[in-house]
Amino acid sequence: MSGYTGRDSSRKVSKNGDGETVPEEPAEAFPISNGMKEIVQEGAPVLRDIAKPVPDGLFGTPELAQIIKDMEEALDKELEGVALAAPQIGVSYRMFIVRKDRTIIPSRAHKNTPPNTATSIPKPEVEVYLNPEIVRTSRKRAKMDEGCLSVRGVYGMASRHERVTIRARLPDGKKIERGAGGLMAQIFEHEIDHLNGILFIDHAEHLIHVSHKPEQRFVYFGTPTVSSETLAILIERGFVPNLVVTSPDAPKGRGLELTPSETKTLALSHGIPVITPEKLDQHAIDTIRAHECEFAVVVAYGKIFPESLIQSFQKGVLNVHYSLLPKYRGATPLESALLAGETMTGVSIQKMIKELDAGDVIAQKETIIGSHETARELRPRLISMGATLLADSIPAYLQGDVTAIRQDASKASRARKFKKEDGLLSLDNPAETNWNTYRAYADTIGTYFFADGKRIKIIKAAYAKGNFIIERIIPEGKREMAYVDFIKKA
């Protein structure tokens, strides 16, 4: 996959990366692409070699620029790909690239896009890291769904550090240090593993092999973070929708700039067509039908589906719901479970019908709610669990190998929408009641109480030995402080 070119060996000395004059190494061949940009697959020896450091003499050269260009072109063709290491195109150098615009962090590139229109694909945002090394990691690790462009059709759960800091060099030789959490931390570890001859399948758990036909066309409906994060996992697993339907751009921030939904931003970064109808009227339905898709997936779209739209999909509409249906049908299943002090919850994949959250269940998975877990910790767990369960279920569902289970309507309960006023606590309430309310609204409206007519926002709290313990607060008109200090001044 690569050819070679020599360096001029007539010079006797050169500058290294630190500006020191050192003896010139003997003429060395630099690998450059021969024009092929296919990604190397498992079994190729280059994927198991420890890659060589990029030599000082290669920085800033056309040869390095060509390698980077070839990596970009190879990654660009892979809609589900977010990063690529040089060995994956057959070049055994310690370097990798990241398509920042394809990560789940929304880009600011489309803030001025007129609403209700599908915009053009944004310009790729590529970051290049050469001779990277991990210098710091967090103590905490998390299980993350993971795949690899060099191990197609295989996915599993990899244990990765929640935060990672690396040192590296840029193509011009400049030294940098960069820290990241979440997806970027996972990318850093995954790509540096590649440079050390390690594939994720060497340590991932619960490996599954997925095969699905590219002709199975589908539409994805969704808007907020929960939707964009689910879409990111589907794309990583190779399920790339033919159309994304999301809410129109909306004013956000102090400047009230028109801002696309996170799902729209992610879809456009992967070259997926997007429409943003105000209503699911006949014109919108006709536009969706024109894409001739077999099924649809809905995750937190925010609009009621007309029966005619549901019937547009031969193989139905799948919806991810964050409760063990028929329990907690409605908009706030996670919050409702925490408010009720539940110790068990889960996710359900249902086949949508007109009645809200009443469809047949094709897959369901339980999880224990930790006694000290709030919505901040539980929500990302359920999002990841739901996306993984969805991706695991789609192939069998489309092949007719899933037995759908009808919900028992007599056991159904409702998860009502909440208002800001629902976050008001009375410190005279039972401790467990206040703790459950705090947990439920920890990552949304938050909780507060009044003291001497002033609103006191609760930032951090705990529950121990039957007591609701307030730790950090923000008094109205003041800065964040410890609750014990507030009490002393009262």
Protein Blocks (a to p, Z undefined) as FASTA:
>chain_A
ZZcddddfkbfbdcdfkopacdddddddddddehiacdcdehiaklmpccddddfklgop
aklmmmmmmmmmmmmmmmkbcbdcfklnopacddddddfklmmbdcfklmmgcehiacdd
ddddddddehiacfbdcfbdcddddddfklghiacdddddfbdcdddddfkopacdddde
hjllmmmmmmmmmmnopafklmpghiacddddfklccddddfblmlmmmmmmmmmnopac
fbdcddddddedjkopacddfklmmmmmnopacdddfbacfklmmmmmmnopabdcdehk
opacdfklmmmpmnbpaddddbddfehiajklmlmmmmnopabdcdddddddfbghiacc
fbdcdddddfkbcfklmmmmmmmmmmmmmmmmmmmmmnopaccddddfklgccdddddfk
lmpccfkbcfklmmmmmmmmmmmnopaddeehiacddfbdcdeehiacdfbdcdehiacd
dfklmmmmZZ
